[in-house]
Structures are given as C-alpha cells and as structure tokens.
Amino acid sequence: MITSVTVTSISPALRAAVDASLAWYDALCALHQMPCGIRDDGWCAYTPPPPLHSTAKTVEPTARPDRALVAIVDAGSIADSFGSFDLR
C-alpha cells in the first residue's frame, strides 16, 4: 500500500517545475489527440500515453495515493511531483 507523507512547504522553483511539467504533458496529449485532465489534485491521461510517459502525475502536494492509483485504468505509472508518496 502506498501512503503519503506531509509536504510542509513548496518552493517557487518546485511549483514552477511542476507547472512546466504539467504544460508539457498537456501539450504532448494535445499533439497525439489524447484526452487528459486534472481531477483530485492530479493530472491523468484518459488513454494510454506514449512510451516512457506517466499515465498520472501529482499537481498538488495534497494529492492522495489512492486517488492517483484510480487514474490508472489498465497500466501505467504515477509521477509523484512532490515526493510526497511513501513508496517503501
């Protein structure tokens, strides 16, 4: 089971990096005409993404692992943008 840890503060640099990554994934999906969106503090592709790309990614430090896992319908991976999921 994946649990979450508390992220107490976010640096402006981290926020900018997460937002840039989100813009990249949105552009990638638009290029490939793949539906995607944000729900429950996370972004997800509604169809399988291109190889080597995550199916879901956290966009807020409050994202919960159980909600991120729901975004993965068949197979895929989660990009934990804030390092807040305890993956041990």
Secondary structure as GFF3:
##gff-version 3
##sequence-region A 1 88
A	DSSP	beta_strand	3	4	.	.	.	ID=ss1
A	DSSP	alpha_helix	12	31	.	.	.	ID=ss2
A	DSSP	beta_strand	36	39	.	.	.	ID=ss3
A	DSSP	beta_strand	42	45	.	.	.	ID=ss4
A	DSSP	beta_strand	56	58	.	.	.	ID=ss5
A	DSSP	alpha_helix	65	70	.	.	.	ID=ss6
A	DSSP	beta_strand	78	79	.	.	.	ID=ss7
A	DSSP	beta_strand	85	86	.	.	.	ID=ss8
###
